[in-house]
Amino acid sequence: MVRTFRVLAALGIMAAVVASALPSMTDGTFKFFNTYGFFTNQTNAIAAAALIVAAIYTRSPRPDWVELLRASAAVYLTVVTIVYWLLLAPFHDAAVPWANTVLHLASGIIVVADWLIAGPRRPLPLGKMWIVLIYPALWLGVILARGITDGWVPYPFLNPNNGYAYIATICLVVVSVGALFSAVYFRAPRWRPDPTHATTSPAST
């Protein structure tokens, strides 16, 4: 049942990622690196991958990298949900409402719940929190480079016209939120650990 839920959830998330791009595909404005340059789309794809991997390891010991992938997905979608509903939702007219709800709310709830309910029995070491930040740092570097070179940015608060002091402040706040939730998810007590997962290491038990 857990395995089936994870697979279905992953398929639903990827369906939303694809569906969100359909309007631009039909009206001829679709550009792959723009549409899938959004942090939301990329992190939802990461979350779907994390669910599939977790499904594969259901009822089996999970290696450290699986738990770090799952924790990272939970952090990313938590940030996506918070940033969207606080900063973007009032100005965003979703072309595909159901897909928008999945990508900015439902997927985060699913991934975070999966982590908290069926996470490792022992907290992850805080010394590995830097791993969670690798992908966002790379994404931000690419986006800022694109903003300078071709002028495209996925979110208005990253527009170079706002000034780099403003952008740096926003990024610092977002990174701080991500670091906070990384610490919470890494150390959160597992009140219902999955008894089917054998102990292999502190990060995979």
C-alpha positions as CSV (number, residue, x, y, z in Angstrom):
1,M,0.0,0.0,0.0
2,V,2.8,2.5,0.9
3,R,4.7,1.6,-2.3
4,T,1.6,2.0,-4.4
5,F,0.8,5.4,-2.8
6,R,4.3,6.6,-3.5
7,V,4.2,5.6,-7.1
8,L,0.8,7.1,-7.7
9,A,1.8,10.3,-6.0
10,A,4.9,10.5,-8.1
11,L,2.9,10.0,-11.3
12,G,0.4,12.6,-10.3
13,I,3.1,15.1,-9.6
14,M,4.8,14.5,-13.0
15,A,1.4,14.8,-14.7
16,A,1.0,18.2,-13.1
17,V,4.5,19.2,-14.2
18,V,3.6,18.3,-17.8
19,A,0.0,19.7,-17.7
20,S,1.3,23.1,-16.4
21,A,3.2,23.5,-19.7
22,L,0.3,22.5,-22.1
23,P,-1.1,26.0,-22.6
24,S,2.3,27.3,-23.8
25,M,2.7,24.2,-26.0
26,T,-0.7,24.8,-27.6
27,D,-0.3,28.5,-28.2
28,G,3.3,28.2,-29.6
29,T,5.1,30.1,-26.7
30,F,6.7,27.0,-25.1
31,K,10.4,27.2,-24.5
32,F,11.8,24.2,-22.7
33,F,14.5,25.9,-20.7
34,N,12.2,28.6,-19.6
35,T,9.2,26.5,-18.7
36,Y,11.4,23.9,-16.9
37,G,13.7,26.5,-15.5
38,F,11.3,27.3,-12.8
39,F,12.3,26.1,-9.3
40,T,8.8,24.8,-8.8
41,N,8.9,22.4,-11.8
42,Q,12.4,21.2,-11.1
43,T,11.8,20.5,-7.4
44,N,8.6,18.8,-8.1
45,A,10.4,16.5,-10.5
46,I,13.0,15.9,-7.7
47,A,10.1,15.1,-5.4
48,A,8.6,12.6,-7.8
49,A,12.0,10.9,-8.2
50,A,12.4,10.8,-4.4
51,L,9.0,9.1,-4.1
52,I,9.8,6.5,-6.8
53,V,13.1,5.7,-5.1
54,A,11.4,5.5,-1.7
55,A,8.9,3.1,-3.3
56,I,11.7,0.9,-4.6
57,Y,13.1,0.7,-1.1
58,T,9.8,0.2,0.7
59,R,10.2,-2.7,3.1
60,S,14.0,-2.7,2.5
61,P,16.9,-0.9,4.2
62,R,17.3,2.6,2.8
63,P,20.8,3.9,2.1
64,D,21.9,7.3,3.3
65,W,21.6,8.9,-0.1
66,V,17.9,7.9,-0.3
67,E,17.1,9.6,3.0
68,L,19.0,12.7,2.0
69,L,17.2,12.8,-1.3
70,R,13.8,12.5,0.5
71,A,14.8,15.2,3.1
72,S,15.9,17.5,0.3
73,A,12.7,17.1,-1.6
74,A,10.7,17.9,1.6
75,V,12.7,21.0,2.2
76,Y,12.5,22.2,-1.5
77,L,8.7,21.8,-1.6
78,T,8.2,23.5,1.7
79,V,10.1,26.5,0.4
80,V,8.1,26.4,-2.8
81,T,4.8,26.3,-1.0
82,I,5.8,29.2,1.4
83,V,7.2,31.4,-1.3
84,Y,4.3,30.8,-3.7
85,W,1.5,31.5,-1.3
86,L,3.2,34.5,0.4
87,L,4.8,36.2,-2.6
88,L,3.4,35.0,-5.9
89,A,-0.1,33.6,-5.5
90,P,-1.8,37.1,-5.4
91,F,-0.3,38.0,-8.8
92,H,-0.4,34.6,-10.5
93,D,-3.3,33.6,-12.7
94,A,-2.8,29.8,-13.1
95,A,-3.6,28.6,-16.6
96,V,-4.2,25.0,-15.3
97,P,-5.6,25.4,-11.7
98,W,-5.5,21.7,-10.7
99,A,-1.8,21.4,-11.8
100,N,-1.0,24.6,-10.0
101,T,-2.6,23.3,-6.8
102,V,-0.6,20.1,-7.1
103,L,2.7,21.8,-7.7
104,H,2.4,24.5,-5.1
105,L,0.5,22.7,-2.3
106,A,-0.5,19.0,-2.7
107,S,3.0,17.7,-3.6
108,G,4.6,19.4,-0.7
109,I,2.0,18.0,1.8
110,I,2.6,14.5,0.3
111,V,6.4,14.6,0.4
112,V,6.6,16.2,3.9
113,A,4.0,13.7,5.3
114,D,5.9,10.8,3.7
115,W,9.1,12.0,5.3
116,L,7.7,12.6,8.8
117,I,5.5,9.5,8.9
118,A,7.9,7.0,7.3
119,G,11.2,8.7,7.8
120,P,14.4,7.2,9.3
121,R,14.2,6.1,12.9
122,R,17.1,8.3,13.9
123,P,17.7,12.0,13.0
124,L,20.0,12.8,10.1
125,P,23.3,14.5,11.1
126,L,23.1,18.3,10.8
127,G,26.6,18.2,9.4
128,K,25.1,16.9,6.1
129,M,22.7,19.8,5.7
130,W,25.0,21.4,3.1
131,I,24.0,18.6,0.7
132,V,20.4,20.0,0.6
133,L,21.8,23.4,-0.4
134,I,23.8,22.2,-3.4
135,Y,21.0,22.1,-5.9
136,P,19.4,25.5,-4.9
137,A,22.8,27.1,-5.1
138,L,23.4,25.8,-8.6
139,W,19.9,26.7,-9.7
140,L,20.3,30.3,-8.4
141,G,23.7,30.7,-10.1
142,V,22.2,29.6,-13.5
143,I,19.2,31.9,-13.1
144,L,21.2,34.9,-12.1
145,A,23.5,34.3,-15.0
146,R,20.5,34.1,-17.4
147,G,19.1,37.3,-15.9
148,I,22.3,39.1,-16.7
149,T,22.8,37.6,-20.2
150,D,19.4,37.0,-21.8
151,G,17.2,38.9,-19.4
152,W,15.0,35.9,-18.5
153,V,14.1,35.2,-14.8
154,P,11.4,32.8,-13.6
155,Y,10.2,35.0,-10.7
156,P,9.9,38.8,-10.4
157,F,11.8,39.1,-7.2
158,L,14.9,37.8,-9.1
159,N,14.7,40.5,-11.8
160,P,18.1,42.3,-12.0
161,N,16.2,45.6,-12.4
162,N,15.3,45.3,-8.7
163,G,19.0,45.8,-7.8
164,Y,21.3,43.1,-6.5
165,A,21.0,44.3,-2.9
166,Y,17.3,43.5,-3.1
167,I,17.9,40.2,-4.8
168,A,20.5,39.2,-2.2
169,T,18.2,40.1,0.6
170,I,15.4,37.9,-0.8
171,C,17.8,35.0,-1.5
172,L,19.2,35.3,2.0
173,V,15.7,35.1,3.5
174,V,14.7,32.1,1.3
175,V,18.0,30.3,2.1
176,S,17.4,30.9,5.8
177,V,13.9,29.4,5.6
178,G,15.4,26.4,3.7
179,A,18.1,26.0,6.3
180,L,15.5,26.2,9.1
181,F,13.3,23.5,7.6
182,S,16.4,21.4,6.8
183,A,17.3,21.4,10.5
184,V,13.7,20.6,11.5
185,Y,13.3,17.7,9.0
186,F,16.8,16.4,9.8
187,R,16.1,16.3,13.6
188,A,12.4,15.9,13.8
189,P,11.4,13.0,16.0
190,R,9.9,10.1,14.1
191,W,6.8,9.4,16.1
192,R,5.8,6.5,13.8
193,P,8.9,5.0,12.3
194,D,8.4,2.3,9.6
195,P,9.1,-1.0,11.4
196,T,9.8,-2.8,8.2
197,H,13.0,-0.8,7.6
198,A,16.0,-2.5,9.0
199,T,18.8,-0.6,10.7
200,T,21.8,0.0,8.4
201,S,23.2,3.4,9.5
202,P,22.1,6.5,11.4
203,A,20.8,8.0,8.2
204,S,19.0,5.0,6.8
205,T,17.3,3.5,9.9
